[in-house]
Amino acid sequence: MTARETVGDLAGMLSGMAPALDARRWAFAAVDGATPEDAFALIREDEGLAAILPAGDGGFARITLMVYSALDGVGLTAAVATALAQHGIACNVVAGFHHDHLFVPWDRRDEALAILQRLAASS
């Protein structure tokens, strides 16, 4: 695995976002029993195990911010959530080691992607 340069300043993180829309639908679910093999993410909460799983209908779209944002970078989550909120679009953020993943309502995915692309272009 090659080392990637991480970006920690807000302007750099925003301009380098390169948001990418995943074609699959996703759903958040409580897990009772075996850990699902097809989970995108597993979250251990006080109440139990939660997972982000492929969904058939409805659900959420996943938009990945392709910038290698520093884990201690400040402001990226706030900026993207604010931009989407200004248009009434809910956003659930999951931070990975390499990228941030935004889960937005499936029926607003194209609008959300366009908003994020404009935000990146204006930074």
Order of alpha helices (4+ residues) and beta strands (2+ residues): alpha-beta-beta-beta-beta-alpha-beta-beta-alpha
